[in-house]
């Protein structure tokens, strides 16, 4: 997950996936912790939360590689314009980007941002690039945005995210 006000919905997503029998590993950017803390996701997932590539480890096991080997699907929800741009450019400066580059499973991107940002030509070009690379980029929903505007940019609903994840896991 990335640093978006929609991060609170990620907590509901983790909780719903656990109720449905999924084992969930939360990987978040350090900036995402400003919106929802690691302890929330630790409590909901039952797994330690990863946000730092350089967290102290007891044995050699590069986090982004072990996470990539463990996953059946990767979803970036919410995905900010910044994260979308970094992934499209092939940057690997945080644990989310590094994990995305190491996985061989389906990657789903769930954008969440202000409508003006979402419609920006650079963001749209980056989204198209991710699709060309084989990632599924979901369309954000239209509705009330945290900035007080109404428009397209809301994180897709938790039931929709769960549906897509289940679809990807089943193959």
N, C-alpha and C positions, 0 to 999 in steps of 0.2 A: 504494500500500500504506500501511497505517497501523500504529500502534504496538501490536503484539500479539506475544506470544511465538511465535505461529504464523508470524511473518515468515520464519522459516527455510524454510518450505515454499514461500514465494514465490520463493526462489532456485531451487528445483527446478522450479517452474512456468515461470520464464523460460528455464531451460536446456532443458526439454522443448519449449517452443514454438519456440525457435531451431532445435533438431534437426529439428523438423517443418516448417522453412522459413519461419516467421513472422518478421517484423521487429518487435521488441519495444522499446517505449519505457517505461522505468520512471519513474513519478512517485510520490514518497513524501512523507509528512509529515515535518517535521524530527524529530518524536519517534520516528518509525519507524527513523531512523538509530541510535537507541540500541540497537536489537535486531540489525540487520544493516546493515553499512556500505555506502555508495554504491559503493565500489570493487568489492565483490562483484558488484553488479548491472551495473556498467559492464563488468566482465570477461565476465559471462554474456550480456549483451544486445548488446554491441558498440556501444552508444550511451551518450552522456552521460546521467547520471541527474539528474532535476530534483527538487529538494526545497525550493527557495527561490524565491518569486515575484519576488524582487528581485535575482537573480543578475546579475552583470555580463554584458551582451550587447554584441556588436560592431555590431549593426544593430538598427533598430527592428523588433521582431517579438514582440508580447506572447506570452509562453510559453503561457499557458493557451489562447489563441486558436489559435496555430499547432499545439499538440498536439491540440486538438479537431478542427481541419481535417484533420490527418494520420490520425487513428484510424479504424479500421473497426469496432471494438468497444472498450468500456472495461470493465475488470473491477477492482473494488476488493476485493483479496484480500491479506491478511485485512482485513475491515471490523470495526472495533471498535464498541462501543455508542456511543461518542462520535461517530465518523464517521457512523454511521447517523442519529443524532440531528441532527447538523449538516446533513446532506443533506435530511432530512425537513423541517427548519425553513427551508431555503433559505439557510443561512449560507454565506459565501464568504470565509473568513479564512485559507485556505491554498491551495496550488497544486492539491491533489487536488480540493477542493470547487469551486474556480473552473473547473477543467477539466471536471468533471462538469456544471456549469451551461452550459458552452459547447458541449459535444458534441451532435450530432444523431444519433449512432449508438446502438445498443443499449448499455445499461449493466447490468452484472451485479454484484450485491452478494453477497459471500461472507462471512457473519458468522463470527467466531471470538471466543469469550469464555467465561467461566465460565457454567455452566448457570443459576445464580441470576440472573445479569445477563441472559442470553438470555431467560429466562422472565418477567422483570420487565415489568409492564404498560406502562410507558413505552416500553421497547425494542420490545415487540410492537406498540404503537400506531405507533411510528415505522416499523417494518418494513411494516405495513399501508399507511401513507402512501406509502412508496416504491413499493409495488406499485400503488397507485392512480395514481401518477405515471407508470407504465409501465416501471419498472425491474424486472428479474428478481432476486428475492432467493432465493438458494439456502438449503436447509435445512442447518444444520450437522449433522455426524455425532455419533453417540453413542460414547463411549469414555473412555479415560483423559485427563484434563485436566491441564494443567501445574501447577495448584494442588494436585494430589494426589487430587482427587475423580474420581469416575466419573459421567459424565452427558452431556447433549446440549450441544454448544458447540464441538466440534472443527471446524476448517476442513475443508471437503470435500476429498477426496483429489485429488491432482494429476491423475490420469487423468479424474476427473469434471469438474474445472475445464477441462481441455483439451477435453473433449467438448463442453461448453457453449459455449466460445469458438468452436470449429469450427462448431457449429450456427448461432451468431449471424453468423459471417462469411459462411457460405453463404447465409444469409437464409432 
